[in-house]
């Protein structure tokens, strides 16, 4: 496990253990739960975060999102979000 503030695409992103990613029916969105509260994610962020399982590379996440939503050129947006999520300590890189 590596603590970092910038993504390293040679590693695999996964949700930090202190957070729990789950679908919140009452919020109708994906949320990150942690002892002090909750972060409500928008649809795009939820789709990216649920793929950050420590088993997929950044490129595999991008490819899966592009295939699932039939959209090209998501790489920049996904990488931008991963950078934000890393700086927020929502992700760790393994």
Residue, then its C-alpha position, 0 to 999 in steps of 0.5 A: x500500500x502506498x500513501x500518495x497525493x498523485x496517482x501512479x498508474x503503475x499501481x492499482x487504485x482501491x478505496x481506502x479501508x477507512x471508507x466504505x463505498x455503498x449504494x445509498x437508496x435514500x440518497x439515490x447515489x453512491x456514497x463513501x461512508x466513514x466514521x465522521x460522516x458520509x460523502x455523496x458522490x455524483x453518478x460519474x464519481x460513483x461509477x469510477x469509484x466502484x471500479x477502484x477495487x485494487x484489481x483493475x488498472x486505470x486503463x482497465x477502468x477507463x476501458x470498462x467505463x467507455x464500453x459500458x456507457x458507449x462513450x469515447x475519450x473518457x481518459x482525461x476525465x477519469x484521470x482528473x477524478x482519480x487525482x481528486x479522489x487521491x488528494x481527498x484520501x478516498x483512494x490508495x494505490x497498491 
